[in-house]
Amino acid sequence: MFGTLDQQEIEELLGRQMIGRLGCHADGMTYVVPISYAYTDGYIYCHSMDGLKMAMLRKNGQVCFQVDDTKELSNWRSVICWGDFEELDEEAGRIEALSLLNKRHFPVRTSQKMQINAEWPFVEAETGEVKGIFFRIKVDNKTGRFEHADASGQFAT
């Protein structure tokens, strides 16, 4: 059965996942890239090194963000959000982003990419030591869909 997630289910999925796909567009080129994130109160918080993604975000701050929870091909949930990029230059914003990213509940084993750098996790007072850029996306609109099969594995109609 296919269906639409309600707002509570959308918020829960955004808050529980840690990897999403960020879509940005500038100079006639669209770029979609996986990114580690934390979500709270209508904002998606991220950390990145400078590069193509950041250059595009600075040119056009309107973005799309997508996250999935796929248990199997017939049992999944997906959320798509649209919003505006905001680079966090002030120390208070960087501290907030770092704190939220550090508070995520990680699986037992993480990858190097999930860590902000080799000294991760940092304490909030050390944001000046963190290389790279903190930013957030103010979510303006979001929608969610799901599919699931019945207990026998058959699709419900």
N, CA, C and O of each residue as an XYZ file, in Angstrom:
628
protein
N       0.835     -1.169      0.000
C       0.000      0.000      0.000
C       0.888      1.242      0.000
O       1.875      1.312      0.732
N       0.533      2.201     -0.811
C       1.192      3.493     -0.822
C       0.378      4.454      0.029
O      -0.842      4.328      0.128
N       1.059      5.414      0.641
C       0.338      6.395      1.425
C       1.164      7.637      1.675
O       2.329      7.727      1.286
N       0.540      8.581      2.326
C       1.173      9.849      2.661
C       1.447      9.887      4.156
O       0.573      9.558      4.958
N       2.657     10.286      4.533
C       2.997     10.445      5.946
C       2.334     11.708      6.487
O       2.262     12.723      5.794
N       1.848     11.640      7.732
C       1.311     12.853      8.346
C       2.475     13.679      8.907
O       3.617     13.221      8.904
N       2.191     14.876      9.381
C       3.248     15.785      9.842
C       4.044     15.204     11.009
O       5.255     15.410     11.079
N       3.403     14.494     11.916
C       4.119     13.876     13.030
C       5.086     12.807     12.519
O       6.219     12.725     12.993
N       4.655     11.993     11.568
C       5.527     10.959     10.995
C       6.693     11.586     10.235
O       7.810     11.070     10.272
N       6.437     12.690      9.551
C       7.506     13.396      8.833
C       8.550     13.912      9.827
O       9.750     13.720      9.631
N       8.089     14.564     10.886
C       9.005     15.091     11.905
C       9.815     13.971     12.546
O      11.015     14.129     12.772
N       9.179     12.850     12.838
C       9.866     11.712     13.455
C      10.951     11.163     12.535
O      12.061     10.880     12.985
N      10.642     11.012     11.263
C      11.633     10.479     10.321
C      12.808     11.434     10.163
O      13.961     11.003     10.170
N      12.528     12.724     10.020
C      13.610     13.710      9.911
C      14.482     13.715     11.157
O      15.702     13.846     11.057
N      13.874     13.573     12.327
C      14.617     13.598     13.581
C      15.409     12.346     13.870
O      16.374     12.390     14.632
N      15.022     11.229     13.279
C      15.665      9.946     13.578
C      16.826      9.618     12.640
O      17.798      8.993     13.062
N      16.738     10.025     11.391
C      17.783      9.695     10.426
C      18.997     10.603     10.605
O      18.896     11.647     11.249
N      20.137     10.218     10.044
C      21.372     11.007     10.150
C      21.995     11.324      8.800
O      22.862     12.192      8.703
N      21.560     10.627      7.762
C      22.086     10.867      6.414
C      20.917     11.217      5.505
O      19.905     10.517      5.473
N      21.071     12.304      4.774
C      20.084     12.714      3.791
C      20.787     13.111      2.515
O      22.016     13.094      2.444
N      20.013     13.469      1.506
C      20.577     13.934      0.248
C      20.177     15.385      0.044
O      18.996     15.734      0.060
N      21.185     16.218     -0.147
C      20.994     17.644     -0.333
C      21.048     17.954     -1.819
O      22.009     17.594     -2.499
N      20.021     18.619     -2.323
C      19.989     19.028     -3.723
C      20.129     20.534     -3.817
O      19.382     21.281     -3.185
N      21.101     20.975     -4.620
C      21.290     22.408     -4.830
C      21.431     22.660     -6.327
O      21.735     21.750     -7.098
N      21.206     23.912     -6.725
C      21.223     24.257     -8.146
C      21.814     25.656     -8.315
O      21.388     26.602     -7.652
N      22.790     25.779     -9.199
C      23.395     27.084     -9.511
C      24.065     27.004    -10.872
O      24.560     25.951    -11.275
N      24.074     28.120    -11.568
C      24.749     28.236    -12.861
C      24.332     27.139    -13.836
O      25.165     26.626    -14.584
N      23.051     26.776    -13.835
C      22.538     25.787    -14.773
C      22.871     24.348    -14.431
O      22.591     23.454    -15.230
N      23.459     24.095    -13.273
C      23.840     22.734    -12.873
C      23.126     22.357    -11.574
O      23.053     23.157    -10.642
N      22.603     21.137    -11.524
C      21.995     20.595    -10.319
C      22.954     19.589     -9.709
O      23.565     18.794    -10.423
N      23.086     19.624     -8.398
C      24.031     18.769     -7.679
C      23.300     18.155     -6.487
O      22.718     18.877     -5.678
N      23.328     16.838     -6.378
C      22.713     16.126     -5.257
C      23.817     15.332     -4.575
O      24.557     14.591     -5.221
N      23.915     15.499     -3.261
C      25.021     14.893     -2.532
C      24.522     14.394     -1.169
O      23.734     15.076     -0.514
N      24.977     13.204     -0.738
C      24.613     12.748      0.612
C      25.328     13.597      1.653
O      26.468     14.020      1.459
N      24.631     13.840      2.771
C      25.236     14.658      3.821
C      24.723     14.196      5.186
O      23.565     13.804      5.337
N      25.609     14.252      6.159
C      25.265     13.965      7.548
C      24.566     15.202      8.119
O      24.939     16.332      7.803
N      23.538     14.980      8.970
C      22.772     16.123      9.468
C      22.151     15.820     10.832
O      22.131     14.681     11.298
N      21.647     16.886     11.446
C      20.801     16.796     12.641
C      19.593     17.688     12.377
O      19.724     18.741     11.754
N      18.422     17.273     12.846
C      17.194     18.032     12.612
C      16.520     18.377     13.919
O      16.377     17.531     14.802
N      16.105     19.635     14.037
C      15.318     20.063     15.189
C      14.603     21.369     14.876
O      15.143     22.237     14.192
N      13.399     21.495     15.377
C      12.621     22.739     15.323
C      12.566     23.370     13.936
O      12.669     24.590     13.807
N      12.406     22.559     12.907
C      12.261     23.082     11.557
C      13.553     23.445     10.855
O      13.526     24.076      9.799
N      14.691     23.055     11.425
C      15.993     23.331     10.811
C      16.791     22.039     10.650
O      16.767     21.164     11.515
N      17.491     21.941      9.535
C      18.427     20.857      9.262
C      19.825     21.445      9.443
O      20.193     22.385      8.738
N      20.611     20.901     10.384
C      21.955     21.397     10.684
C      22.997     20.476     10.063
O      22.878     19.253     10.126
N      24.028     21.086      9.458
C      25.049     20.315      8.752
C      26.429     20.923      8.965
O      26.572     22.060      9.414
N      27.425     20.137      8.632
C      28.818     20.574      8.635
C      29.436     20.092      7.332
O      29.169     18.973      6.893
N      30.260     20.929      6.713
C      30.868     20.562      5.436
C      32.207     21.264      5.275
O      32.475     22.281      5.914
N      33.022     20.716      4.430
C      34.231     21.413      4.011
C      33.874     22.279      2.808
O      32.863     22.045      2.145
N      34.700     23.268      2.531
C      34.463     24.135      1.382
C      34.657     23.337      0.098
O      35.525     22.468      0.033
N      33.865     23.624     -0.908
C      33.956     22.926     -2.183
C      32.775     23.282     -3.060
O      32.146     24.323     -2.871
N      32.471     22.423     -4.018
C      31.402     22.669     -4.977
C      30.056     22.886     -4.295
O      29.337     23.826     -4.633
N      29.713     22.039     -3.351
C      28.429     22.151     -2.650
C      28.285     23.528     -2.014
O      27.263     24.189     -2.196
N      29.298     23.967     -1.272
C      29.228     25.250     -0.590
C      29.189     26.406     -1.585
O      28.468     27.379     -1.365
N      29.937     26.319     -2.655
C      29.912     27.370     -3.676
C      28.519     27.497     -4.282
O      28.026     28.606     -4.492
N      27.890     26.369     -4.560
C      26.542     26.397     -5.137
C      25.527     26.933     -4.131
O      24.659     27.726     -4.497
N      25.623     26.513     -2.869
C      24.695     26.981     -1.842
C      24.798     28.496     -1.648
O      23.791     29.167     -1.422
N      26.003     29.023     -1.737
C      26.186     30.467     -1.579
C      25.605     31.247     -2.763
O      25.173     32.387     -2.599
N      25.594     30.642     -3.948
C      25.022     31.304     -5.126
C      23.499     31.237     -5.131
O      22.830     32.200     -5.506
N      22.956     30.097     -4.714
C      21.509     29.909     -4.701
C      21.159     29.133     -3.435
O      21.395     27.927     -3.351
N      20.603     29.822     -2.469
C      20.316     29.220     -1.174
C      19.042     28.396     -1.115
O      18.736     27.820     -0.071
N      18.291     28.324     -2.206
C      17.079     27.502     -2.207
C      17.481     26.058     -2.476
O      18.108     25.761     -3.492
N      17.115     25.155     -1.554
C      17.565     23.769     -1.639
C      16.404     22.799     -1.490
O      15.298     23.162     -1.087
N      16.699     21.563     -1.828
C      15.811     20.435     -1.602
C      16.602     19.428     -0.774
O      17.802     19.252     -0.985
N      15.929     18.767      0.171
C      16.584     17.795      1.036
C      15.686     16.572      1.123
O      14.474     16.697      1.295
N      16.280     15.390      1.003
C      15.492     14.155      0.985
C      16.123     13.134      1.921
O      17.346     13.012      1.986
N      15.272     12.396      2.653
C      15.734     11.367      3.573
C      14.825     10.154      3.457
O      13.625     10.295      3.224
N      15.396      8.956      3.620
C      14.660      7.698      3.512
C      14.878      6.829      4.737
O      15.868      6.960      5.458
N      13.928      5.946      4.945
C      14.077      4.824      5.863
C      13.594      3.610      5.077
O      12.391      3.402      4.914
N      14.541      2.816      4.595
C      14.208      1.673      3.747
C      14.543      0.389      4.477
O      15.713      0.045      4.646
N      13.510     -0.316      4.910
C      13.720     -1.602      5.569
C      13.878     -2.706      4.523
O      14.668     -3.634      4.697
N      13.125     -2.590      3.449
C      13.208     -3.491      2.298
C      12.472     -2.789      1.155
O      11.862     -1.742      1.373
N      12.518     -3.331     -0.023
C      11.942     -2.655     -1.185
C      10.438     -2.439     -1.089
O       9.903     -1.551     -1.752
N       9.754     -3.224     -0.284
C       8.302     -3.046     -0.150
C       7.911     -2.455      1.205
O       6.745     -2.501      1.597
N       8.888     -1.904      1.912
C       8.624     -1.332      3.230
C       9.565     -0.150      3.441
O      10.682     -0.316      3.932
N       9.112      1.031      3.072
C       9.958      2.222      3.150
C       9.134      3.463      3.476
O       7.912      3.491      3.330
N       9.864      4.497      3.929
C       9.292      5.822      4.159
C      10.282      6.849      3.614
O      11.495      6.646      3.680
N       9.767      7.938      3.083
C      10.623      8.952      2.482
C      10.038     10.337      2.737
O       8.822     10.525      2.692
N      10.916     11.304      3.005
C      10.512     12.693      3.216
C      11.333     13.584      2.293
O      12.539     13.392      2.141
N      10.676     14.547      1.687
C      11.338     15.569      0.883
C      10.991     16.925      1.480
O       9.832     17.206      1.786
N      12.017     17.765      1.642
C      11.848     19.108      2.200
C      12.404     20.135      1.219
O      13.298     19.843      0.424
N      11.855     21.332      1.295
C      12.391     22.465      0.560
C      12.654     23.563      1.575
O      11.886     23.743      2.520
N      13.743     24.297      1.375
C      14.048     25.356      2.322
C      15.181     26.235      1.849
O      15.595     26.188      0.691
N      15.675     27.045      2.782
C      16.694     28.041      2.484
C      17.949     27.820      3.318
O      17.883     27.609      4.529
N      19.089     27.873      2.643
C      20.419     27.714      3.219
C      20.803     28.951      4.022
O      20.542     30.082      3.609
N      21.430     28.719      5.177
C      21.968     29.799      5.990
C      23.314     29.355      6.562
O      23.375     28.417      7.356
N      24.385     30.028      6.159
C      25.706     29.726      6.696
C      25.795     30.270      8.119
O      25.346     31.384      8.387
N      26.365     29.497      9.022
C      26.445     29.888     10.429
C      27.853     30.410     10.719
O      28.769     29.637     11.001
N      28.008     31.728     10.647
C      29.304     32.372     10.861
C      29.524     32.781     12.314
O      30.653     32.770     12.806
N      28.450     33.138     12.989
C      28.550     33.600     14.378
C      28.814     32.407     15.301
O      28.335     31.299     15.058
N      29.577     32.654     16.354
C      29.946     31.582     17.280
C      28.730     30.904     17.902
O      28.725     29.683     18.063
N      27.698     31.672     18.254
C      26.502     31.075     18.880
C      25.842     30.073     17.939
O      25.425     29.002     18.383
N      25.737     30.391     16.661
C      25.157     29.468     15.689
C      26.013     28.234     15.483
O      25.492     27.127     15.341
N      27.338     28.422     15.464
C      28.249     27.291     15.311
C      28.163     26.360     16.519
O      28.183     25.138     16.371
N      28.067     26.943     17.711
C      27.951     26.139     18.933
C      26.660     25.338     18.914
O      26.656     24.155     19.252
N      25.559     25.980     18.519
C      24.276     25.277     18.453
C      24.352     24.109     17.469
O      23.916     23.001     17.780
N      24.908     24.362     16.278
C      25.024     23.302     15.265
C      25.900     22.166     15.762
O      25.534     20.997     15.633
N      27.046     22.495     16.326
C      27.955     21.468     16.826
C      27.308     20.641     17.926
O      27.438     19.417     17.948
N      26.614     21.307     18.833
C      25.934     20.605     19.917
C      24.901     19.620     19.372
O      24.846     18.472     19.811
N      24.089     20.064     18.423
C      23.063     19.184     17.842
C      23.683     18.018     17.077
O      23.206     16.886     17.172
N      24.734     18.290     16.327
C      25.397     17.210     15.583
C      26.035     16.200     16.538
O      26.024     15.000     16.265
N      26.585     16.671     17.643
C      27.205     15.776     18.618
C      26.189     14.952     19.406
O      26.531     13.878     19.900
N      24.954     15.426     19.536
C      23.936     14.740     20.335
C      23.210     13.637     19.575
O      22.385     12.931     20.154
N      23.502     13.481     18.300
C      22.816     12.422     17.547
C      23.168     11.063     18.126
O      24.262     10.867     18.655
N      22.233     10.127     18.022
C      22.460      8.757     18.496
C      22.995      7.933     17.335
O      22.271      7.606     16.395
N      24.273      7.608     17.421
C      24.944      6.890     16.344
C      24.822      5.390     16.515
O      24.691      4.888     17.632
N      24.866      4.672     15.388
C      24.963      3.222     15.492
C      26.296      2.864     16.157
O      27.170      3.717     16.310
N      26.436      1.626     16.539
C      27.645      1.194     17.237
C      28.901      1.536     16.443
O      29.907      1.938     17.027
N      28.858      1.384     15.141
C      30.023      1.630     14.302
C      29.726      2.786     13.357
O      28.728      2.762     12.636
N      30.585      3.793     13.360
C      30.402      4.928     12.463
C      31.531      4.954     11.447
O      32.542      4.268     11.594
N      31.337      5.753     10.426
C      32.369      5.909      9.408
C      33.141      7.191      9.654
O      32.712      8.033     10.443
N      34.270      7.348      8.989
C      35.068      8.558      9.106
C      34.272      9.764      8.620
O      34.408     10.849      9.185
N      33.449      9.607      7.596
C      32.671     10.712      7.045
C      31.641     11.233      8.036
O      31.302     12.416      7.995
N      31.137     10.388      8.924
C      30.158     10.814      9.923
C      30.810     11.670     10.999
O      30.117     12.402     11.706
N      32.118     11.591     11.134
C      32.823     12.362     12.148
C      33.275     13.681     11.541
O      33.750     13.716     10.405
N      33.129     14.757     12.290
C      33.485     16.072     11.771
C      34.986     16.153     11.515
O      35.390     16.764     10.526
N      35.818     15.573     12.348
C      37.240     15.364     12.061
C      37.797     14.337     13.040
O      37.040     13.734     13.802
N      39.086     14.136     13.027
C      39.692     13.055     13.806
C      39.482     13.218     15.307
O      39.486     12.226     16.036
N      39.300     14.441     15.780
C      39.103     14.679     17.200
C      37.636     14.631     17.616
O      37.328     14.868     18.784
N      36.738     14.336     16.705
C      35.307     14.317     16.979
C      34.970     13.270     18.033
O      35.630     12.231     18.038
N      34.006     13.453     18.918
C      33.162     14.639     19.049
C      33.846     15.733     19.858
O      34.617     15.457     20.777
N      33.553     16.956     19.507
C      34.099     18.115     20.196
C      33.162     18.529     21.316
O      31.987     18.162     21.324
N      33.685     19.288     22.252
C      32.812     19.965     23.204
C      32.420     21.287     22.572
O      33.153     21.825     21.742
N      31.277     21.808     22.958
C      30.713     22.979     22.303
C      31.626     24.196     22.338
O      31.571     25.015     21.420
N      32.460     24.347     23.356
C      33.312     25.531     23.477
C      34.464     25.534     22.479
O      35.183     26.530     22.392
N      34.665     24.460     21.725
C      35.825     24.353     20.844
C      35.491     24.547     19.370
O      36.224     24.034     18.524
N      34.436     25.253     19.021
C      34.064     25.350     17.606
C      35.120     26.039     16.765
O      35.210     25.786     15.564
N      35.922     26.905     17.370
C      36.989     27.563     16.625
C      38.030     26.586     16.118
O      38.750     26.882     15.165
N      38.115     25.435     16.740
C      39.068     24.404     16.337
C      38.537     23.520     15.211
O      39.302     22.777     14.596
N      37.250     23.593     14.938
C      36.636     22.734     13.933
C      36.841     23.341     12.552
O      36.392     24.456     12.288
N      37.512     22.616     11.682
C      37.692     23.078     10.303
C      36.387     22.884      9.549
O      35.612     21.977      9.854
N      36.154     23.720      8.587
C      34.965     23.576      7.769
C      33.885     24.573      8.138
O      34.117     25.533      8.873
N      32.710     24.321      7.613
C      31.605     25.261      7.663
C      30.387     24.601      8.297
O      30.026     23.475      7.954
N      29.768     25.308      9.216
C      28.482     24.888      9.754
C      27.402     25.669      9.019
O      27.557     26.862      8.757
N      26.311     24.991      8.687
C      25.184     25.685      8.077
C      23.902     24.984      8.467
O      23.903     23.872      8.995
N      22.806     25.675      8.187
C      21.512     25.069      8.443
C      20.569     25.420      7.304
O      20.789     26.361      6.541
N      19.516     24.629      7.221
C      18.472     24.840      6.224
C      17.175     25.079      6.986
O      16.737     24.233      7.766
N      16.573     26.221      6.758
C      15.259     26.508      7.333
C      14.228     25.848      6.435
O      14.041     26.260      5.290
N      13.561     24.826      6.951
C      12.601     24.064      6.163
C      11.305     24.856      6.035
O      10.684     25.220      7.034
N      10.904     25.120      4.785
C       9.676     25.861      4.505
C       8.510     24.943      4.163
O       7.356     25.261      4.449
N       8.815     23.808      3.553
C       7.771     22.896      3.095
C       8.319     21.477      3.154
O       9.502     21.255      2.893
N       7.465     20.519      3.495
C       7.912     19.123      3.536
C       6.733     18.208      3.255
O       5.581     18.513      3.564
N       7.068     17.082      2.661
C       6.056     16.080      2.346
C       6.674     14.701      2.535
O       7.893     14.548      2.462
N       5.842     13.709      2.775
C       6.346     12.358      2.988
C       5.431     11.310      2.404
O       4.215     11.491      2.334
N       6.027     10.217      1.987
C       5.288      9.088      1.414
C       5.817      7.805      2.036
O       6.900      7.776      2.621
N       5.016      6.731      1.893
C       5.446      5.421      2.372
C       4.853      4.335      1.487
O       3.901      4.549      0.737
N       5.458      3.167      1.607
C       4.901      1.960      1.009
C       5.130      0.837      2.004
O       6.185      0.756      2.632
N       4.127     -0.034      2.142
C       4.345     -1.246      2.924
C       3.429     -2.358      2.423
O       2.302     -2.127      1.985
N       3.953     -3.550      2.508
C       3.195     -4.751      2.129
C       2.471     -5.257      3.368
O       2.851     -4.922      4.490
N       1.420     -6.071      3.172
C       0.745     -6.651      4.318
C       1.628     -7.754      4.932
O       2.717     -8.020      4.424
N       1.177     -8.382      5.996
C       1.974     -9.372      6.717
C       2.404    -10.546      5.848
O       3.436    -11.161      6.116
N       1.637    -10.867      4.816
C       1.984    -11.995      3.945
C       3.014    -11.595      2.893
O       3.486    -12.438      2.131
N       3.365    -10.303      2.849
C       4.298     -9.842      1.825
C       3.606     -9.360      0.574
O       4.255     -8.866     -0.347
N       2.290     -9.496      0.531
C       1.513     -9.045     -0.622
C       1.194     -7.567     -0.459
O       1.028     -7.074      0.656
N       1.111     -6.884     -1.559
C       0.747     -5.469     -1.520
C      -0.739     -5.340     -1.259
O      -1.558     -6.007     -1.892
N      -1.074     -4.470     -0.316
C      -2.478     -4.192     -0.040
C      -3.029     -3.313     -1.158
O      -2.288     -2.539     -1.764
N      -4.312     -3.430     -1.430
C      -4.923     -2.624     -2.480
C      -5.844     -1.581     -1.918
O      -6.441     -0.813     -2.673
